[in-house]
Amino acid sequence: MFKPEIRHDVPLIPVVGDAFCFPYLVDLTVRKGILGVTGLRFDVSDDNGGSLLGVHGKLWQFRRKKRTISDPSGFPILTMRSKVLALRNVWSVYKGESSDENDVIYSVQESKVLQMKIRLDVFMAGNRGEICNFHVKGSYTSQNFKVYKGDTLIAEVKEKVKIGYFFKGIEKFEVRVYPGADYAFVVSLLVILNDIDGGS
């Protein structure tokens, strides 16, 4: 059985919460599927196949989009809501199922209105400045991306499988979360980038 190497010298970087941070490298598998005509679901599992998180939403929401991340029992952890009529993609991430601005944990936005590659900036709720707390670098040709805190790489996502909606509507991602980073936070970025890239 795989035994992770615990790094006692690595500080935790909780964004959603300490419960989602581990002092060792975590590999996750994320599968996206279509439920019926309008349903959208992501299933997140560890490298042993154990369920960690589920994400629910709807396809083709032309106004404000909503995605909810829940634990395996169905308890809502985060709700991601897109901003209506923004010049660039902007999402706010709330505690639980809240829509109260006082419950915003962080916001995610494209770095520029027009950009050749995917660049996302993440601002924690108390950050009113111009320097983001985290940033994402990716590509429009695939949904591979990396997450950084400053110059430090904290997670990587690789798209492994993609089958069009009119067939099975399946996408699969491999996620590597480096010691100390918050895996629920990384999953939320994957869901948001998947939408921006036209995945939902």
C-alpha positions in Angstrom: 0.0 0.0 0.0 1.3 3.4 -0.9 2.6 5.4 2.0 3.0 9.2 1.3 6.1 11.0 2.3 5.1 13.4 5.0 6.9 16.8 4.9 6.9 18.3 8.4 8.8 21.3 7.1 6.1 22.4 4.6 3.5 25.0 5.9 -0.1 24.4 5.1 -1.8 26.8 2.7 -5.5 26.6 3.7 -7.9 28.5 1.4 -11.1 26.5 1.9 -9.9 25.0 5.1 -7.3 23.0 7.0 -9.2 19.8 6.4 -8.3 19.9 2.7 -4.5 20.4 3.3 -2.1 17.5 3.8 1.7 17.6 4.5 2.3 15.3 1.6 1.7 15.1 -2.2 -1.9 14.2 -3.1 -2.9 12.8 -6.5 -6.6 13.1 -7.4 -8.7 12.0 -10.4 -11.6 14.2 -11.5 -14.3 12.9 -13.8 -16.9 15.1 -15.4 -20.1 13.8 -16.8 -23.5 15.0 -18.0 -26.6 14.1 -16.1 -29.7 14.0 -18.3 -30.1 16.9 -20.6 -29.1 19.8 -18.4 -27.2 18.4 -15.4 -23.5 18.6 -14.8 -21.4 16.7 -12.4 -17.7 16.3 -11.4 -16.6 13.4 -9.2 -13.3 13.8 -7.3 -11.5 10.7 -6.0 -8.1 9.9 -4.4 -5.6 7.5 -5.9 -7.3 4.6 -4.1 -10.6 5.4 -5.7 -12.2 6.9 -2.5 -14.7 9.6 -3.0 -13.6 13.1 -1.8 -15.8 15.7 -3.4 -18.7 16.1 -5.8 -19.6 19.1 -7.9 -23.0 19.8 -9.3 -24.3 22.5 -11.7 -26.3 23.0 -14.8 -25.3 23.2 -18.5 -26.1 26.2 -20.7 -26.9 28.8 -18.0 -27.0 32.0 -20.0 -27.2 34.2 -17.0 -25.3 33.8 -13.7 -23.7 30.3 -13.5 -23.6 28.3 -10.3 -21.5 25.3 -9.3 -21.6 23.7 -5.8 -18.8 21.6 -4.3 -20.0 19.1 -1.7 -18.4 16.4 0.5 -19.2 12.7 0.0 -22.3 13.0 2.2 -23.7 15.9 0.1 -22.9 18.7 2.5 -22.1 21.9 0.5 -18.6 23.2 1.1 -18.4 25.9 -1.6 -20.6 27.6 -4.1 -19.1 29.3 -7.2 -21.1 32.0 -8.9 -20.1 33.8 -12.2 -20.5 37.5 -12.6 -23.2 38.6 -15.1 -22.1 40.8 -18.1 -18.5 41.1 -17.1 -15.9 42.1 -19.7 -13.9 39.1 -18.6 -14.7 36.0 -16.8 -15.2 36.6 -13.1 -16.3 34.1 -10.4 -16.9 34.6 -6.7 -16.6 31.6 -4.4 -18.8 31.5 -1.3 -18.9 29.4 1.9 -21.4 26.6 1.7 -24.4 27.5 -0.4 -24.3 31.2 0.5 -24.8 34.1 -2.0 -24.1 36.8 0.7 -21.1 39.0 -0.2 -19.9 38.7 3.4 -19.4 35.0 2.8 -17.1 35.3 -0.2 -13.8 33.4 0.4 -12.1 34.4 -2.8 -12.7 35.6 -6.4 -11.2 34.3 -9.6 -10.8 36.4 -12.8 -9.0 36.4 -16.1 -5.9 38.4 -15.9 -6.7 40.4 -19.0 -9.8 41.0 -21.2 -8.0 39.6 -24.2 -5.3 37.0 -23.7 -3.7 34.3 -25.9 -3.2 31.9 -23.1 -5.3 31.2 -20.0 -4.2 33.3 -17.1 -6.4 33.5 -14.0 -5.8 35.7 -10.9 -7.2 34.6 -7.5 -7.8 37.3 -4.9 -8.7 36.4 -1.3 -11.7 38.2 0.1 -9.6 40.7 2.2 -7.3 41.5 -0.7 -8.2 44.9 -2.2 -4.9 45.5 -4.0 -3.6 44.7 -7.5 -1.4 41.8 -6.5 -3.2 38.5 -6.5 -2.8 35.8 -3.8 -2.6 32.9 -6.4 -2.4 32.7 -10.1 -3.2 30.0 -12.8 -1.3 29.5 -16.0 -2.8 27.3 -18.8 -3.6 27.0 -22.4 -6.7 27.2 -24.6 -5.6 24.2 -26.6 -6.0 21.9 -23.6 -7.2 22.2 -20.1 -3.7 21.5 -18.6 -2.8 24.2 -16.1 -0.6 25.0 -13.1 -1.4 26.9 -9.9 1.1 29.1 -8.2 1.3 31.0 -4.9 3.8 33.7 -5.9 6.6 31.8 -7.7 5.8 28.6 -5.9 4.1 25.8 -7.8 1.3 24.3 -5.6 -0.7 22.2 -8.0 -0.9 20.8 -11.6 -3.8 19.6 -13.6 -3.7 17.5 -16.8 -6.6 16.7 -19.0 -6.5 13.0 -19.9 -9.8 12.2 -21.7 -12.4 14.2 -23.5 -15.4 12.9 -25.3 -18.0 15.3 -26.8 -21.4 16.0 -25.2 -23.3 14.4 -28.0 -21.6 11.1 -27.2 -21.1 10.5 -23.5 -20.0 13.9 -22.3 -17.0 12.6 -20.4 -13.9 14.4 -19.3 -11.2 13.1 -17.1 -8.4 15.0 -15.3 -5.4 14.1 -13.2 -4.7 16.5 -10.4 -1.4 16.7 -8.4 -1.6 18.8 -5.3 1.8 19.5 -3.7 2.4 19.2 0.1 0.5 21.8 2.1 -1.8 23.0 -0.7 -5.6 23.0 -0.4 -7.1 20.4 -2.8 -10.7 21.7 -2.5 -9.4 25.1 -3.7 -7.6 23.5 -6.6 -10.7 21.6 -7.6 -12.7 24.8 -7.7 -10.2 26.3 -10.1 -10.5 23.3 -12.3 -14.3 23.7 -12.4 -14.0 27.4 -13.2 -11.4 27.0 -15.9 -13.4 24.1 -17.4 -16.3 26.5 -17.9 -14.1 29.4 -19.2 -12.6 27.0 -21.7 -16.0 26.1 -23.0 -16.3 22.8 -21.3 -19.8 23.6 -19.9 
